[in-house]
Amino acid sequence: MEGKSFRLVQYRLPLHKKKFGIKEPKNSYKFRTKNIDLAIVPIVGTDITLRRVGFGKGMYDRFFEKQKKHINYTLFITRKLFISEHNITDSHDISADMIII
């Protein structure tokens, strides 16, 4: 996590706890990728449009806005699926190719 969005870093050990207690690899400023095969995205729920209802900060929306053309497949994950019967998302909210509960 960086600022109000994300930055890609190469996965490598050891992992270190960062600001929010999440274990992450050390920064790799020289890491660049042209394509992302699979983006795994946590969700709180979805609505009738199957767009992401998240945690309210828009970090994934900002990241996907810049990287969408490089992401081949998007997978939403959740512990329990909540679906609103109403359209509660915006057009800029991301959607997925598949949801896993």
N, C-alpha and C positions, 0 to 999 in steps of 0.2 A: 504494500500500500504506500502510495506516495501522494501527499497533498489530498486532493479531492477525487483521485482516480487511482489507477494501478499502473505499475510498470512491470514489464516482463523481466524476469531474472531466470538464469539457468538453475535448475534443480541440482543441488549437490550437497553432500554432507560435510561437516556437521550442520545441523539446524540450530538456530539460536532464537530464543524468545524475544519478540519485538514489543512495541508499545502496547498492543492490545492482548498480550499473552499468547500470541499465535506464533508457532515455530516456523521460521522461514530460513532459507539459505542466505548466506552473505550476499550483499549486492554484487552484481556483475555488470558494470557499466558498459562493457564491450560486447555484451550479448545482444545479438540481433537475429530475428527470425522473419522470414517472409510469410510463412503460413503457420496457422495454429490448427492442428488436426482436430482437437477436441477441446472445447471450453466447457468446464463443469461449473455450474452456477447455482448457488443455494437460493431457494425462494421461500417466502412465507406462504404464498398462495398464488392464484391466478384468477382471471375473470373469464367471461364468455369469449373473449378474443384470444385467449391462451397466452397473453403477455404476462411478464413477471410482475408480481407484487413483492417488493423487497422490504428493506429495513429503513427506507425513507431518506437516504442520503444521495442517491443517484449515481453512485460510484460506478456500478456496472454499466449504466446507460452512457456515461461519459466515455468509458473505456471502449464499449462496443461501437459507439459513434465513430471513433477513430480507426478501429480495427476490424469492422464488420466484413470488409471485402477480403480479409486475410483469414477469417475463421471458417473452417470447413463444416463443422458440426457443433451444435450447441445442445447440451444436456442439462436440464433442470433437475435438482435433487431436493428432497424435502422429507421430513420424518412423517408428516401427515399432510395430505393434500386438502387445501381449502380452496374452493372455487366459488367466486361471487356470481350470482345470477345476473348481475348488472355490469355494465362496462365501467370499470373504475380505474382503468389505466389510460395512459396517453399514447399517442402514435409513436413517440420516441422510446417508449418502454420496449425492452427486448423480448423476443419470443424464442422458443426452443424447437428443436427437431424432435425431442423426446423428453418425457418426464419420468423420473424414477422415484418411487415412494419407498 
